[in-house]
């Protein structure tokens, strides 16, 4: 079963590579990026790559064969976009997101909880973002719903993991109110969405268990470092969106600083569960993490100061950080594969 999962992940990685190349080309780098990678940068990253990865994780958790259709359709949607068939690509992304919603509903039927409902709402956000493109509502509407997809998905997972940290009774109600505000913003206003993201960041910085596990060691401390750095970018990105700061700076503070920082942190836990391949922690994971945040700082500063060279250098650094993390993770997994199982 692991070989098909690797194949599905490879489909998503094609969209990741093309989306990153398209983002660099948008900033003026003379890279050999397909023209469609420039036009569909957001859809490739959010709908195709992350749609594939997150729906694959959900399919593994559910354990039903039909649920693997979601990552397959999302991955094929990205390929279709790159092949110059945008209508087919967007419809495939919508179909994959719809299956992800169905898989999330199946999880709720097995065990209904606030966290599982938030994950289902996140899947619905992905579907709404893809549908916004299909129905011609434009990139701004799609981006707001993709933001809701990530915030609800990550928020649901963090709420579940932070249940072990003592919190006042009103904390969960406040969390739900913040996410309801986020959904309202996704439906209506980018600035309102930014306001909700800033509130979400404040909640996570106060109540997430990472503020305690940062004082641990090894993998636990590394994950906490990824989380807290991501929450800081979430706060900054939310404030910039709410205040009307440059779009590139605000959106990449969210998508790179928040989302990818959490991807770096959760990969050592998720990869073994999804691919049945050990991914042991190594201190080298801190290098791509540091590069990601330093390069992003340069990119955001460049956008605010209207310095295109800073933006481009920061974007190249971000691409290098993602590539370095993949290489580091692959090297760690290959070293582990040669060891006898514990």
C-alpha positions in Angstrom: 0.0 0.0 0.0 2.9 2.3 0.5 3.9 2.4 -3.2 0.6 4.0 -4.3 1.0 6.5 -1.5 4.4 7.4 -2.7 3.0 7.8 -6.2 0.2 10.1 -4.9 2.8 12.2 -3.0 4.9 12.5 -6.1 1.9 13.9 -8.0 1.6 16.6 -5.4 5.4 17.3 -5.5 5.1 18.1 -9.2 2.7 20.9 -8.4 4.9 22.1 -5.5 8.0 22.3 -7.8 6.0 24.0 -10.5 4.3 26.4 -8.1 7.6 27.5 -6.5 9.1 28.0 -9.9 6.1 30.0 -11.0 6.3 32.2 -7.9 10.0 32.9 -8.6 9.2 33.8 -12.2 6.5 36.2 -11.0 9.2 38.1 -9.1 11.4 38.4 -12.2 13.7 35.4 -11.9 14.5 34.1 -15.4 13.6 30.5 -14.5 12.3 27.8 -16.9 8.9 27.8 -15.4 5.9 26.8 -17.5 3.6 29.8 -18.3 0.7 28.0 -16.6 2.8 27.8 -13.4 2.8 31.6 -13.3 -0.9 31.9 -14.0 -2.0 29.2 -11.5 0.6 29.6 -8.8 -1.9 29.7 -5.9 -4.0 26.9 -7.2 -0.9 24.7 -7.7 0.3 25.3 -4.2 -3.0 25.3 -2.2 -5.4 23.2 -4.3 -3.0 20.8 -5.9 0.0 20.3 -3.6 -1.6 20.8 -0.2 -4.9 19.3 -1.4 -3.0 16.2 -2.3 -0.9 16.0 0.9 -3.7 16.7 3.4 -6.3 14.5 1.7 -3.7 11.7 1.6 -3.2 12.1 5.3 -7.0 12.0 5.8 -7.3 8.9 3.6 -4.7 7.0 5.6 -6.4 8.0 8.8 -9.8 6.8 7.4 -8.5 3.6 5.9 -11.2 3.5 3.1 -10.1 2.8 -0.5 -12.5 5.4 -2.0 -11.0 8.2 0.1 -7.7 7.9 -1.8 -9.6 9.3 -4.8 -9.2 12.8 -3.2 -5.4 13.0 -3.3 -5.5 11.4 -6.8 -7.9 14.0 -8.2 -6.1 16.9 -6.5 -2.7 15.7 -7.9 -4.2 15.2 -11.4 -5.8 18.6 -11.2 -2.3 20.2 -10.8 -1.0 18.2 -13.8 -3.9 19.3 -15.9 -3.2 23.0 -15.0 0.4 22.6 -16.0 -0.7 20.8 -19.2 -2.6 23.9 -20.3 -6.1 22.5 -19.5 -7.3 24.9 -16.8 -11.0 24.1 -16.9 -10.3 20.4 -16.5 -7.7 21.1 -13.9 -10.0 23.2 -11.7 -12.8 20.7 -12.0 -10.4 18.0 -10.9 -9.4 20.1 -7.9 -13.0 20.6 -7.0 -13.7 16.9 -7.3 -10.8 16.1 -5.1 -11.8 18.7 -2.5 -15.4 17.3 -2.5 -14.0 13.8 -1.8 -12.0 15.3 1.0 -15.1 16.8 2.5 -16.8 13.3 2.2 -13.8 11.6 3.9 -13.9 14.2 6.7 -17.6 13.5 7.1 -16.8 9.8 7.4 -14.4 10.6 10.2 -17.1 12.6 12.0 -19.5 9.6 11.7 -16.8 7.4 13.4 -16.0 9.9 16.2 -17.8 13.2 16.4 -15.8 16.0 18.1 -15.2 19.7 17.9 -11.8 18.9 16.3 -13.2 16.6 13.6 -15.9 19.2 12.7 -13.2 21.8 12.3 -11.2 19.6 10.0 -14.4 19.0 7.9 -15.0 22.8 7.8 -11.4 23.2 6.6 -12.0 20.7 3.8 -15.1 22.7 2.9 -12.9 25.8 2.7 -10.6 24.1 0.2 -13.7 23.2 -1.9 -15.0 26.7 -1.7 -11.7 28.2 -2.8 -11.4 25.8 -5.8 -15.1 26.4 -6.6 -14.5 30.2 -6.5 -12.0 29.8 -9.4 -14.3 27.4 -11.3 -17.2 29.9 -11.0 -15.2 32.9 -12.0 -15.2 34.7 -8.6 -11.5 35.6 -9.0 -8.3 34.9 -7.1 -9.0 37.1 -4.1 -12.1 35.1 -3.2 -10.2 31.8 -3.7 -7.3 32.9 -1.6 -9.6 33.9 1.3 -11.2 30.4 1.3 -7.8 28.7 1.0 -6.6 30.7 4.0 -9.7 29.3 5.9 -8.8 25.8 4.7 -5.3 26.0 6.3 -6.4 27.9 9.4 -9.3 25.5 10.2 -7.3 22.4 9.4 -4.3 23.4 11.5 -6.5 25.0 14.2 -8.4 21.8 14.6 -5.3 19.7 14.9 -3.7 22.0 17.4 -6.9 22.3 19.5 -6.9 18.5 19.7 -3.2 18.3 20.8 -3.6 21.2 23.2 -6.4 19.6 25.1 -3.8 18.3 27.6 -2.8 21.9 28.6 -5.1 23.3 31.3 -7.2 26.1 29.9 -10.1 28.2 31.2 -13.5 26.9 30.2 -14.1 29.8 27.9 -11.0 29.2 25.8 -12.7 26.6 23.5 -15.7 28.9 23.0 -13.4 31.8 22.2 -11.5 29.5 19.7 -14.8 28.6 17.9 -15.8 32.3 17.8 -12.5 33.2 16.2 -12.9 30.6 13.5 -16.5 31.7 12.9 -15.1 35.2 12.4 -12.6 33.7 10.0 -15.3 32.0 7.9 -17.2 35.3 7.8 -14.1 37.0 6.5 -13.5 34.4 3.9 -17.0 35.0 2.6 -16.8 38.8 2.6 -13.5 40.6 3.2 -9.7 40.1 3.0 -9.2 42.7 5.8 -11.7 40.9 8.0 -9.9 37.7 7.3 -6.7 39.3 8.5 -8.3 40.4 11.7 -9.5 36.9 12.4 -6.0 35.5 11.7 -4.4 37.9 14.2 -6.9 36.7 16.8 -6.2 33.1 16.0 -2.5 33.7 16.4 -3.0 35.3 19.8 -5.1 32.4 20.9 -2.5 29.8 19.8 0.4 31.8 21.4 -1.4 31.8 24.7 -3.1 28.4 24.8 -1.1 26.0 22.5 1.0 23.4 24.2 4.0 24.5 22.2 4.7 27.3 24.7 5.6 24.5 27.2 7.2 21.9 25.0 9.7 24.5 23.7 11.5 23.8 27.0 11.8 20.1 26.1 14.6 18.5 24.0 15.1 16.8 20.6 12.1 16.4 18.3 9.6 17.8 20.8 11.5 21.0 21.1 12.1 21.3 17.3 8.3 20.9 16.7 7.6 23.6 19.3 10.1 25.9 17.6 8.4 25.4 14.3 5.0 26.1 15.8 5.9 29.2 17.7 7.7 30.7 14.8 4.7 29.9 12.6 2.4 31.6 15.1 4.5 34.7 15.0 4.2 34.9 11.2 0.5 34.2 11.5 0.1 37.2 13.8 2.2 39.4 11.5 0.4 38.2 8.4 -3.0 38.8 9.9 -2.1 42.3 11.1 -0.7 43.2 7.6 -3.9 41.8 5.9 -6.1 43.7 8.2 -4.1 46.9 7.8 -3.9 46.7 4.0 -0.1 46.2 3.8 1.4 44.9 0.5 -0.4 41.7 -0.6 2.7 39.7 -1.3 4.1 40.4 2.1 0.9 39.5 4.0 0.0 36.4 2.1 3.5 34.9 2.1 3.8 35.6 5.9 0.8 33.3 6.2 1.5 30.7 3.5 5.3 30.4 4.0 5.9 31.6 7.5 2.9 29.9 9.1 1.9 27.0 6.9 5.3 25.8 5.8 6.8 26.2 9.2 4.2 23.9 10.5 4.8 21.5 7.6 8.5 21.4 8.6 7.5 20.7 12.2 5.0 18.0 11.6 6.8 16.1 8.8 8.8 13.8 11.2 5.4 12.7 12.7 3.2 12.6 9.7 5.6 11.0 7.2 6.0 7.7 9.2 2.2 7.5 9.6 1.4 8.1 5.9 4.3 6.4 4.1 5.3 3.8 6.7 8.9 5.1 6.5 10.8 6.2 9.5 11.8 9.9 9.5 14.0 10.3 12.6 14.7 13.7 14.0 18.1 15.3 13.3 19.4 18.6 14.4 20.0 19.4 10.7 16.3 20.1 10.5 17.0 23.5 12.1 19.0 24.7 9.1 16.2 24.7 6.5 13.9 26.1 9.2 16.2 29.0 9.9 16.7 29.7 6.2 12.9 29.7 5.7 12.3 32.4 8.3 15.4 34.5 7.5 14.6 34.5 3.8 11.0 35.3 4.5 12.0 38.2 6.6 14.0 39.6 3.7 11.0 39.1 1.3 8.5 40.8 3.6 10.8 43.7 4.3 11.4 44.0 0.6 7.7 44.1 -0.2 7.1 46.8 2.5 10.0 48.9 1.4 9.3 48.4 -2.3 12.7 46.7 -2.8 12.2 44.1 -5.5 15.7 42.8 -5.2 15.1 41.9 -1.5 11.8 40.2 -2.4 13.5 38.1 -5.1 16.4 37.2 -2.9 14.0 36.2 -0.1 11.9 34.2 -2.5 15.0 32.3 -3.7 15.9 31.7 -0.1 12.5 30.3 0.6 12.6 28.0 -2.4 16.1 26.8 -1.2 14.7 26.2 2.3 11.9 24.0 1.0 14.4 22.1 -1.2 16.9 21.8 1.7 14.2 20.4 4.0 13.1 17.8 1.4 16.8 16.7 0.9 17.4 16.6 4.7 14.3 14.6 5.3 15.1 12.2 2.5 18.6 11.7 3.8 17.3 11.0 7.3 14.7 8.5 6.0 17.4 6.7 3.9 19.7 6.4 6.8 16.9 5.0 9.0 15.9 2.5 6.3 19.2 0.7 6.7 18.7 0.2 10.4 17.0 -2.8 12.0 13.5 -1.9 13.3 13.3 -1.3 17.0 
